[in-house]
Amino acid sequence: MKKILALVLALLFVFAFGACKKNDADKPDVKGEGVMTHDEYIAADLDTQVVIETYVQAKQSWWEDKATVYTQDKDGAYFLYNMACSEADYAKLTPGTKIKVTGYKSEWAGEVEIIDATFEIEEGNYIAPATDVTAILGSDTLINHQNEFVSFKGMTVEASKDADGNEAPFLYSWDGSGEDGSDLYFNVSLNGNTYTFTVESYLCDASTAVYAAVKNLQIGDKIDMEGFLYWYEGVNPHITSVKAAG
């Protein structure tokens, strides 16, 4: 009887915990005092100080007490570049972790990001679902989703050309000059328009499933993808998942 009672209590705890996690995800973001909404962040001038609350979605890199992190709240995304962060604190930045960030809004090659930032961990947890932006690829409204976790459906792999004009389904580095472990660049098309997507090796290295999936692509394959809507002289998504179009 005691074992049965213990099992019932354990199951109730699991269901209650799951409900709390779901409710937390459904709650609107209420910003703390002095914290910007996403709209206020977007409206802020470049090179001005910004204060935001956001949630870690993925970590790109840590080096010399600086971290580069993809983050998002329920209204939009923020890319944190070289944020001050100890190695011990970097380990705490697991997906979903809520952080308050103070830094400066900046832009590099079209990518709007926060630099020279510091952060503190707060109570809260949120993982953003992928927003399907396939229908607005190539439109002026796509940039409204910059840095968000997004998906692309039913796209066709096109040939990429290296610096010598050789064709391949992907390149190591943007011009084919890299090697296994380098960033992967590959072209995909939709409705007659071609886009260059990237597997950023600091984010998804050669040991990851997405890195292997891109290396196995063939020209003409139809694929679905997920990743972060990064910008570099135009849209340049950092892809984290590739699979055959469903």
DAJOCOR-V821059 format. One record per pair of residues at least 24 apart in sequence whose C-alpha atoms are under 6 Angstrom apart, sorted by sequence separation. I is the first residue (numbers start at 0). J is the second residue. If there is no record, write none. Layout:
# DAJOCOR-V821059
i=(I;I)
j=(J;J)
This chain:
# DAJOCOR-V821059
i=(97;180;97;97;159;96;95;157;95;156;157;209;95;156;209;155;209;79;82;155;78;79;80;82;83;154;82;154;57;56;199;55;56;196;198;55;196;197;198;54;55;197;54;54;53;53;52;52;51;51;168;50;168;50;49;49;48;49;48;47;46;47;46;45;46;45;158;157;156;156;155;156;155;155;154;153;154;153;76;153;76;152;151;151;150;150;149;149;148;148;147;146;147;146;145;146;153;24;110;109;109;108;109;108;60;59;59)
j=(121;205;123;124;186;124;124;186;125;186;187;239;126;187;240;187;241;112;115;188;112;113;114;116;117;188;117;189;94;94;237;94;95;235;237;95;236;237;238;95;96;238;96;97;97;98;98;99;99;100;217;100;218;101;101;102;102;103;103;103;103;104;104;104;105;105;218;218;218;219;219;220;220;221;221;221;222;222;146;223;147;223;223;224;224;225;225;226;226;227;227;227;228;228;228;229;244;125;230;230;231;231;232;232;201;201;202)
